[in-house]
Amino acid sequence: MEMRISRISLSPIETVKNIRLSVEEDNWGDIVSIIELHSTISEDALFQIEDFSHAVILYYFYLVEDSKIEMGARHPRNN
């Protein structure tokens, strides 16, 4: 079986902001984040969003060093 790996290009349409200053894996329960649309995205993109029960937010942890990314199975928080 031949495996083909493709690359995708991501262009963010919003920025998530909060008070966290350091890259941490845990203790996010009390952190409130705000999602701000980029100026290139019209507010019409969110028209009647309140009528939906869920929003799917895709994110990319770009601040995590490659050496700290776990690729194998492990217990959450190493417990």
N, C-alpha and C positions, 0 to 999 in steps of 0.2 A: 504494500500500500504506500503510495506516495503522499507525503504531507507537504502542503504548500502553506507558507506563512506570508500573510499580507500585512502591510502596515496601514494604519488609518491616521488621518490628520484630524486633530481636534481644534476647534475654535470656540473658546468659551463665549457664552451669551450672557452669563451673569457671574457675579463674584459673591462668595459667601464670606461674611465678616463676623467676627466675634472678638472677645477680649483675650483669647489665648495668644500668648507670645511665643511659646515653645512648642516643638513637635512632640506630642505625647500620644501614646496608644490608648490610654485609659482615662477614666474619670471625666467623661463627657456629659454625664447625666444632668448636671446643673448649668451647663453652658447653653446660652441662648444665642443663636446665630441669625443673622439677617441676610436675605438673598437680595442683591441689587442687580437689576438688569443693566447691561451695558447700554450706553447711549445710542448704539446702532440698532437696538431692538425696540420696536414700537410698543407702547403700553397696550395696544390692541391685541398683542400676542397673549395677553392675560385676560381677555374679555370673558366675563362670566366664569372665571376660574373658581369662584366661591360655590358654584353649582356642582362641582366635582367633589367626591369624597376623598380622593387621594391625589397626590402629585408624586411623580417619580423623578428623583433628583439623582443624576449621575455625577460623580465627582472623581477627581484624579488627585491623589496625594503627591503632588509634585515636590514637596519639601522633604520627603523621606529619602534618606541616602540609600543607594542601591544595595549596599552591604547589609542593610537592616531589613530588607524585604524577605519575608519567609515564603519560600516556594513549596515547601513540603507540608505535610500534616503536622499539627501540634495542638496541644490543649490551649484553649483561650487563656490569655494572660499567663501562660506557662504553669497553670495550676494543674 
